[in-house]
Amino acid sequence: MTTPLPSRAELAPLFILGPTGSGKSAVALELARLLGAAEIVSADAYQVYRGLGVLTAAPSPEERAAVPHHLVDCMEPTENNDAAAHARRAAAAIAAIQARGARPIVTGGSGLYVKFISHGISPAPPSDPALRAELASLPLPELLRRLQEADPAAAATVDVCNARYVARYLEIVLTGGKPLAHWQQNWREPAGPGWVITRATEELDARLAARCRAMLRGGAIEEVAALASVPLSATAEKTLGLGLIRDCLAGRLSRRDLAPALSLLTRRYAKRQRTWLRREAWLRPLPMGVADSPAAAAARIAEAC
């Protein structure tokens, strides 16, 4: 007798989230191994790019060989990526995984990318090419000022270091004539259960500092140098740490100062991620400490799902 495939409900995606450096990728990998029939879908805006695997902390070739990964190392750095396109590719990957009778595990830290995968692409007013071009020409401080005037609540939630996100939020508010929250409230229920890894700030900071040093030792500088003549897309240009390493290669920042500067930048990014994650009430906290292994955390998730 043929064993029936699990139902779609039984194969609902599991979301393993957390700030950068929290260990979510390792937990997702252990969970996939524990479940047996499972595959991982990335919700990271930058791990899609070939040639930036070290700088983006993408899963290693060995990890991808052990467990199938999707939306990793699959685009050229000359190509643009955005949350809606990424979510559509993720939806196709998730459907294919479920058709194979396997469980999709979504992990990543890019907020809007995660949200579009977990809750669907939020309806928004039609794009205005002229306005978009105008906003793209403005410096980040001016974009932030305008967004603060037009929609203070949206300004409080946007990634203030990402001009593309700020411009898109402002475009939606201006063309739609309503606050961003109006468009976001139409998101559907999450596609599956989710967990967010939490760590003490001091511990996370130490992990980030160690990871930054490991990245620099592991080839991040050489990656950026190899792309010096490549016209990177607007998305790839936003890769965390890219500008600092370029400064180092150009002699504007010493090798000695590069690691602390990269660590500080990453800590600030993690702080913004934690702020966003705290607002996502559908996520279940998964506290982890120094003594907690990824395998143990994965076992806790497996018991609950």
Secondary structure, DSSP 8 states (H G I E B T S, - for coil): -------TTTT--EEEE-STTSSHHHHHHHHHHHHSSEEEEE--SSTTBTT-TTTTT---HHHHHHS-EESSS-B-TTS---HHHHHHHHHHHHHHHHHTT-EEEEEE--HHHHHHHHH---------HHHHHHHHTS-HHHHHHHHHHH-HHHHHHS-TT-HHHHHHHHHHHHHHSS-HHHHHTT----SS-EEEEE--HHHHHHHHHHHHHHHHHHTHHHHHHHTTTS---TTGGG-TTHHHHHHHHTTSS-HHHHHHHHHHHHHHHHHHHHHHHHH-TTEEEEE--TT--HHHHHHHHHHH-
